[in-house]
Amino acid sequence: MTDFTHDVAISAVPYDAMLVAELSERLARRVGPGLFWRAERDDMRPDPAADLASSSVISESARVIVVLHQRLWGRDGVTAADATALRERIRAKRHKSIRVVKLDQEPVPTWLKTAHNCVMSEIGIESVADAVIDGVVATGGKVMAKPVPVPVEPVAPRPAWSEGHQTYMSQPRAQTALKREFEMLTSELAGRVKFESDRLGDKQVEMHCAPQRLVVQLGPVGLSMSWVAGRSGNLADGRLLVIEWDGAITHRRHMGGAKTASPTREQLYRPEAKGPDDWCWRPEGGEGSSYSSRNLAGQCFTSANMGRTE
């Protein structure tokens, strides 16, 4: 009989940290502290002991594994190791204890299709949490009862002439937050461009900045991030447009006769914030997923950079 060390283990790329935190919060209400997720180390140094411990949890000692599957899953060091461990779990005929949650349109590997699959944007994070808890119960785990919803007092209707409460995103100070978040996007992308340029000695890796628009050229591919304001002037109606390109999107002499760029991926992100300290970006049509500005920049840069070898 398996000696379980955790009720739930989550496999996700480090850029999905906000989603992992949201899901973990919901699970912790009923499964307690028995949750495991190994994010990538900030210093990027190898940690063989942590690698071995994580592999053991994913392959054997967690009751239920949640795979937050997206384009980058299985391509970074941590989730590539998770994939190897999950294959061991499937070979042991324990595929029913795996919950694959699709976050984008990237196809799930064939070897993972025997596990339970769902789409986050179709069922929502609460239903994902419920499905994981059902899996814990099915494997003999004990969970706490579902909390009873607290009745919400009805809000008296406001007179037609009343402006009502002004949300944070509709206030002028939210513009300051947008500027700060764009600076974070810029800083994160600039650091990654410098690292990649130094690593490859590649003059074709560079970045251009304009007001509320960032453009990165990664040799034969490119990335652009542009703020598109809504007509209302309310930040909540604006969107961040992210496009990955095939071809040159910067004007540079040393690109020679590079072909005209054409878009290969596009995604809109809407901003959400209730105050200056809880800003996040959510993919349009991707309910449940959310990113900090630094993680979004890392996600988009890594995804675009993969296009150099695909």
Protein Blocks (a to p, Z undefined) as FASTA:
>chain_A
ZZdfbfbdcdddfklmmmmmmmmmmmmmmnojmbccddddfklpacfklmmmmmmmmmmm
pmbdcddddfknopamklmmmmmmmmmmmmnopmmmpccddfblbdcdfklmmpccddfk
lnojmlmmmmmmmmmmmnopacddddddddddddddddfklgbjadfklpmklmmmmmmm
mmmmmmmmmmmmmmmmmmnopakbccdddehiacddehjaccdddddddfklpaklpccd
ddddedjfbdcfklojadcdddfbdcddddddfbfklgccddehiahiacdfklmmmmmm
mmmmmmmmZZ
